[in-house]
Amino acid sequence: MTNYKTMNYFKSFSEDIINLRLDDFDQKALELFHYQAQYNQIYSKYLALRKVDPLKIQSVESIPFLPIRFFKDHQVISGNPDQYNKFYSSSGTTGAITSRHYIWSEDFYLQHALNLFELEYGSINNFHVLALLPAYLERPGSSLVSMAQYFIGKSGSEHSDSYLYNHEDLLQKLYLLKESNRNVLLLGVTFALLDLAEGGLEFPKMDNLIIMETGGMKGRRKEMIREEVHAILKPAFQVDVIHSEYGMTELMSQAYSRGFGKYILPPTMKVMIRDVNDPYTLSPKSQGGINVIDLANFHSCAFIETQDLGKFDENGYLEILGRFDHSEVRGCNLMLN
């Protein structure tokens, strides 16, 4: 497929998923599968090695998922490599090989991320956005930093800003915004929020404050289960719940939790639970390995076998339980088990 036709397909598909209806998801996923089975070289080879005939795949339950580790060693793209000149990279831990997710349009990623946030939380103009992302801000290529900086700009607030280790400045900003008629979103990587909470500072009681952790210890602290993390953060910031964002370098979409680690999936994302002992088989149980269909990955691979463990609760919320024991710790992942 020529670059011209590929770019037209990407633009058309990106427009289709903006107002995607739930009952259209499977149809769009199957359409995208057949496209990527043909035009994504890595995914096509993977299907061939598994002796999968794409023409025989007629349901989303039958779609094979590409192991996420392929993003470490290969350029996982659909179409011509010449049309890709930018990628996001995972943070990883010291010495680890990081993933690279090549993107066709950063503008699409940023606008899509904002659409998903506003779908869950309302207009970004109702927020002051404070981003606490040390380590991520100190290296190039972080999708999380790009998203946070975009939110800061789009908020239209002169108080929105990014912070590294200047905790006193952040504290003073919180006191300044305590009586604001906007909500205050403090978006932070987990280890940084813990460092802030345990730094001996006295934070104001704010009815308009949302603390949102994005996961990630990055080798800075021992891994902790979600309940332990939230038990430290809630009293320190004097909030009843801790919000969370579930995303990763290899995905263009994000899911959000308004508390207790229970995530609402966005319209462009579907999670399917696989058997922990057989990665090729979906599990009849509600708990197991997480396979993600992200329709916003139309330019790369939309069908990702992650190394996360999860389950659906009785109300259909997704809970992230941790990671497979044999997998390495992901920089943007909060270990929960």
N, C-alpha and C positions, 0 to 999 in steps of 0.2 A: 504494500500500500504506500503510495507516495506521501510525502510530507503534507502536501496540500489536503489530500483526502483525510489523512490522520488528524490534522488539526481541526478540520471541519467536523469530524466525528466527535472529538473531544469537546468542542464548543457546543455541539448539539446535545451531547449526553449531559454536560454540566448544566445546561438549561433545563433539561428534562427532570433532573433530580432536585431542583430548587423547590418545587411544589409537589414533590412525590407523595402520592397517597399510599397508605399502608397496603391496600389490596393490589397495588401495582408493583410492589417490591419484587416478588418472585419473578415476574415477567421480565423486569429490567435486569435482574441478576442473571437470568438465563441468557438474555441477549448479550450481556457483557461477557459471560463465560465463553460463549461461542466466538466472540470477537477476540478475546485474549488467548484462547486456545489456538487461534490461528496466527495472531500477530505479536504475541509475547514469546520471544524465542526461548527464554528460560522456562517459562510455564509450559510451553509446548513440548520441550524436551522432557520435562518432569512427567507430563501426562504419558508420553511415549514410553518412558522407562517403567511406568506403572501399567503399561499396556491398556490404557484408557482410550476408548474411541469417543471423541467429543460428540460425534453425531448421535451417540446412544444416550447422552445425558439429557434427560427431559424433565428433571425436577431438581430443585435446589438441594434436596437431601442427598442427591447422587453426585454433586459437584466435589471433586477432589480439592483439598486445601494445600497450598504451598507452605512447607515449613518456613518459619520466619527467619531461620538462620541463613537462608539463601541471600538475604539482603546484605549479609556480611561479605560474601565472596563473589557476588555477581551484580551486574547492572540489570535489575529487574524492571524492565520497561516494556511498553507496548508500542510498536512502530519503529521508526528509524532513530538510532542513537544520536544522529546529528541534531535532532530537534531538542535535545536536553542539554542545557548548560548550567544547571543549578541542582544541588541536592541538599537535603537535610541529613545530618548525621546524629546518631545516638550518643549520649554522654558516656555510657559504659563506666567501668572502673579502671583504675590505673593499669596500663599494660594490656587491656582487653581490646580485641578487634571490634570496631564499632560498625554498626549498620549504616548504609547509605540509601536514602530514598530519593531517587531522582524525580523531579517534578517538572511538569510542562508549563505551569503558570503559578508563580507565587501569589499573584493577585487573586486567583481562584481560591487557593488554600486559605488566605487570610479572610476573604469575604465569606467563605463557607464556614470557617471557624466562628466568625462573628454571628452569622445566621443561626448556628446551633446554640451559641450562648444566649442570644436574645430570645430564641424559641423557649428556652427554659427560664430565663431570668428577666426578660423584658429589655427595653432599650438600654444600650450601653450609656446613653446620655443621662441615665438616672444614677450613674455610678462615678465615684472617684476611684480610680484603679491604682493600687499600690502593689508593685511586683517585687517580691523578695526572692531573687533567683541567683545567688552567688554560685560560682562554678559554671553555671549555664551561661551567665553574662560574660564570663571570662574566656569563653571559647567561641569560635565562629560556627555557624551552621546549625544552631538549635532551633527546631520548629517551635518549641515552647516559648523561647525568647521572642521570636518573630511574632507569634500570636499575642504575647503580652504587650509588646511595644505597639502593635496595631491597635489593641484595645485601649491603650493609654492615649494614643492619638485620636481615636474615634470618640472617646468619652467627652472631648471638648472641655475638660476640666484643667485649669491651671495647676491644680494640686496633684493630678495624676503623675506618677513618676516611678522609676526603678531604683532599687536599693541593693547594695552589695553587703557590706558589713557595718554600715553607718546606722546602727540600731538607735542611737540617741536621736538622730534626725527623723527616723521613722516614728519614734515615740512622740516627738513633738508634733509631727504631722497628724497623728491620731488624735491628740488633744485638740488640735486646731479644728479638726473635722467632726468633733464629737456632737456638735449641735447642727450639723449641716442637714439640709432637707434632701440631700442625696444619700444613697447607700454608699458605704465604703467597702470595696472589695480588696482584701489583702490576699493576693495570690502568691503562694510560696511553695518552694520545694520543701519536702518534709524535714530534712535535717536542719535547714535554715530556720524554719518555724520553731523547731524544738530548741535550737540555740537561742533564738530570740526569747522564747517563753521562759527559759531557764537562766537568762542573763541577769537576773536581779532587778529588772525594771518593773515599775508599777504602771500597769496599763489602765486606761480609763474604762469605766463601764459605758458601753456604747450600744444603744438600741438599733443603730443603723450599720453595724459592723458584720461583715461576712468573712469568715476565715475559710479559705479554700486551699487544701493541700493537694499537690500534684504528684505525690510519691517521690521517692528518690532519696537514698542515704549516700550514694556515691562514695562509699567507703569511709565516710566521715564519722559514722556512728554505727553501733551494732544494729542489726535488723530487729524490728519490733513489730508485734502484731498491731492491727489497727486500733483495737481497744486501748492498748497501752499508750499509743501516740495521742489519741483523742483525750484520754484521761489526763494527760499533761497539758494539752493545749486549751481545753475548755476552761478550767479554772484560771489559768494564766491570763487569758484574754476576756474572761468573764462572759462567755457565750454558752448557750445551751447545746448547740450542735456544731460540728465541724463539717463543712462541705468538702467535696472531693471532685477531682477531674480525672477521668480515665482516658488516657491517650498514649500514643507512642509514635516514635519516628516513622514507623512503617505504615501508619494509618493517617489518613487525611481527616477523619472524623473524630469527634470527642464525645464521651458520655459524661453526664454530671450526676452527682449525688448531693441531695440536700441534707444528708445526715445519715449516720449509722451505716455507712458504706453500702447503701442500696442505690444502684444506678438505674436511671431511666435511659434507655437506648434512643438515639436520635433516629429520624425517619430513614437516614441513609445507611444505617448499620443494623445487622442482624447477627446475633450470637447463637451458635449451635454447640451443644455439649458433646464431646467425643469421649469414647472409652479410654480410661487411663492406661490400659494395657494394650490397646490396639488403636493406634492413631488413625487408621483408615476407616474406623467404624464409629458411627454416632451412638451415643449411649442412651438407653431407654431411661436412665436415671436422670435426676435433676442436677447432679453434681459430676464434674469431670474436667477434662481439658477444654479450653476455650478455643473454638474456631470462629473467626470473624469474617463476615461478608461486609465490606465497606465499599459501597457503590461510588464513593468519592475517589477511590483508587482506580478509576477507569483508565488512567494513563500508565499504571504500573501493573500490580496484580491485586484484584479485589478480594481474593479468597486466601486468607492467611490462617495457618495453623500456629497459634501462639504457644508460648511455654507457660502461660498462666493457667491456674486452676480456678474454677468458679462454679457457681450454682445459681439457679433461679429459686427465689422464695415462693411462698404460697400465693403472693400477690403479683408475681411476674417480674419483680425487681431482680436485677443482676447483682450478685455479690462476688467480689474478687477474694478468693481464699488464700492465694499464695502462688508458688511456682513449683514446677516439677523439681525434685531433689537434684537431678543430674544437670539441670540447666544453670547457666551462669546468672548472676544477679544483674538485672537490667537497671541502667542508671535512672530511668524514669518509671520505676515500678516500686510500689510500696509492698513489702513482704508482709503478708497477713496471716501466715500459718507456718 
